[in-house]
């Protein structure tokens, strides 16, 4: 052990150091809660900076994090102090945290001149760690990851949420393009649709100068972009990746980057089996795999899942932004500072006022705050209630978004009432067009408060100075350590500030609202994250026994399993059977056979029963083989083809048929928000699906849904039948939110998968000429018009595609069903410059100018 490491170790265990550190934490807490407390005395101030200097020279992550934390704790009180400036500059340079160093220098233009030794060290790091083709400098941790990515064919890394994983991936993609002379096709895999467009816009902006690369989000490469030297960066969800890989004519993929890789092995997420399966399909095609995940101490687990060398990994524990943790208990009227040394310190603030909204406004001050509320209902209601306490905020950009919501959704949508006061709510199924506007308003400080669900856990980039966490759960499940720190890691913005504030806030006595602080706060106090042990490998919780039960139709080992658990077991059973049919020696199939004595026989029995082509089963891993076989072996499939004419009655008839074939009354009737409530629910789905497939604008779909419920006289809220009143704004908003959620989750996901499988079975059994039309494509794009589909494939949203075709079709040239020419300049010249459509189109085509 070196002298420095020995000194750093002694510092961390030194009682005097701990005393000084705690004093600095308490002073920072008093500043945050706007209370007065004496600063450190001169000796204490100098001593703690010397301790920080020693710690910054260590290679140990805890030492480095403590050194950085000291700088962040002192900056508010000492940013103009020459001693602090000298020490902090040296410390941040040793830590290699250039964004923080730039922030410090921007805050103090009169920084003392550095020593020649520091200048030399800085010059070396800035030279070696400069991002290729950029003016930015990697932090030490970012540089270490980047170098490993360059030197490995497969790699997995993890780090704090604020590490900048997407930033590193983007830099490496640019390196690949430069190093390989623009010959690679690349996929970025994201968990949900909510992330697709954010990632697409980010990449288009970054690579608009690269002539032969296109950034696409759909699994079909448009003829418009199929040129001899064209290469692609695709941004896909797992189902889109699967669809892309199933089409043999698609261009070969060279690299797959899996963002938010922890989703592959999530035990509660019903999409995790599809995540695993789609990546495995990519691995079978010799695609190089790279995984990025937050905070996980054993990132090699993802390489193990796909049978890659587990040495090719790196876990980063150094955080470029520090977080201060508080527990604000408004029911028991107390406030705790949760110290870095795992102790609680009471902060004696006056809590006579227990109104959460008062504290939200007070503590936010001139900064920005995110409020995590868990459920969509709470998110909207809290945002609405808080907005009612604020004065109107007359802001031109906000007013433009309000006008857009009135036109695109409905004039009574509650987001309008919130935005008028500088507040917004945010959840995954909020229409992309609106969600992006909200994110931009927040990023640019036009609004200061966003109330949200767990969409931030999916990787949505929405950092803020403060995060108020009102619930310690996601849905009905308490936070795991990974989930909590992925969410809490949004507190603090790299390059904007050195630290962020996590305020776990108890506002009422209710389950999963920090109602048991003695146990609930353990995930907040302990920053140590446990290694993950996926069910596919460990077989914990009778995992492989329940896969066997799914295959055999027997009872599961758990007396009352949740709907999510059943869905996960069923999907893995389907995947294991597909691997058996293909003789794929996957980790899943191998462990199933080795850890369940009946597994081999169960798989072979199901294999003998199966008559569906393996390719169709492989495209539809979420649907049980027995239902597919029932359809495939039916004697009257000629009567079941999907017609070209689509109206309410034809849609309803087919929904009833598919419901019967796939037993939605069994498979889709469980959980808190089941797809299938009763056969009557198919009438509602037929209404919105008919509108969606026939290119009805969203605002008219909402109007039609309101008419539907008005005629029906009742609606189902949390599975309870209630009278419907079209004059009640809460009922109107319920219809809007249900509709936009159902478009995203039911029409474009569940129905799309069922109709795709149904069409594939018809096509194989009857032949392409007799199979009818494939409604799954229409469900994905929200239209039967191939021109609208083509425009969406090149990156133009549904509403703009319909707008262009309706009013400016002379700017387009089609041959058969394919777009072959698009005059962007003519389009922009002819669109009203003051319209919302012009602004959106101008943003889209700004990325095309360098490629024309």
SULFENRA-V63691 format. One line per field, one symbol per residue. phi: phi as a letter, one per 40 degrees, with the letter a starting at -180 (. if undefined). psi: psi as a letter, one per 40 degrees, with the letter a starting at -180 (. if undefined). A space follows every 10 residues. Layout:
phi = ???
psi = ???
//
This chain:
phi = .ccccccccc cccccccccc cccccccccc cccfbcaccc cdcccccccc dccccccccc cccccccccc dccccccbcc cccccccccc cccccgccdc cccccccbcb ddcccccccc ccccccccbc cdfaccbccd cccccdccdc bbcbabbbad dccgcccccd ccccdccccb fgbcbbbbcb cbcdcdcdcc ccccccbccc ccbbbbbbcb ccddbcbdbc bbbcbbcdcc cccccccccc dcbbbbbbcf cdccbccbcc ccccddcccc ccccbgccbb bbacgccbcc ccccdbfbcc ccaabcbcbc bcbcbbbbbc ccfabbcccc cfbbbcbccc bccbcdcccc ccccfccbbb bcbgccccdc ccccccdccb ccbcbccccc cccccdccba cbcccccccd bgbabaaccd dddcdccccc ccdcgcbbbb caccdccchd cacacbbcbc bbabgbbcdc cccccccccc chbdgbacab bbbcbbbaca dgbfcbdcbc ccccccccbc ccbcdcccgd ffdccccccc ccgccccccb cccccccccc cccccccdcc ccfcccdccc ccccbbccdc cccccccccc bcddccdccb ccbccccccc cccccbcdcb cccccbadcc ccdcccccdc ccfccbcbbb gcbccbcacc cccccccccc ccccgcdccc ccdccccdcc ccgbabbfgb cbcbbccccc cccdcccccc ccccccccbc cdcccccccc cccccbgdcb cgbccccccc cgabcccccc cccchbddcc ccccccbacc cbbbbfbbcb aacccccccc cdcccccccc cccccdcccc bc
psi = hidddddddd ddehdddddd dddddddddd ddefihiiii iddddddddd dddddeeieh dddddddddd dddedddede hddddddddd ddddefgddd ddddddegef hihiiddddd ddddddddeh hhfieihiid dddddddddd eidiihiiii dedfdddddd ddddddddde ffeihihhhi diddeddddd ddddddfeeh dehihieieh hiddegidei iihihiiddd dddddeheei ihhdihhhif eeddeheehe eddddddddd dddeefhhhh hhihehegee dddddffihe egihhhehhe hihhhihhhe defihhhhid ffihhhhgih fdhehddddd ddddbeaiih hheciddddd dddddddeei iighhddddd ddddddddci eehddddddd efiiihideh hddddddddd dddefdiehh hiaeddeeeh ggiidihhhe ifihbehihi ddddddddee hhhhedidii hhghhheigi hfffegdddd eddddhehhi iigiddddei ffdddddddd deeiiidhdg iidddddddd dddddddddd defhgidddd ddddehdedd dddddddddh ehhddddddg eehidddddd ddeiefddee ihidhhiddd dddddddddd defddddfei adgidhdidd dddddddddd dddffhiddd dddddddddd ddeiihhfeh hiihheehdd dddddddddd dddddddecd dddddddddd dddddeidde eaigeddddd efiehddddd dddeehiddd ddddddefee eihihbehhe ihgdddddde iheeiddddd ddddedeede e.
//
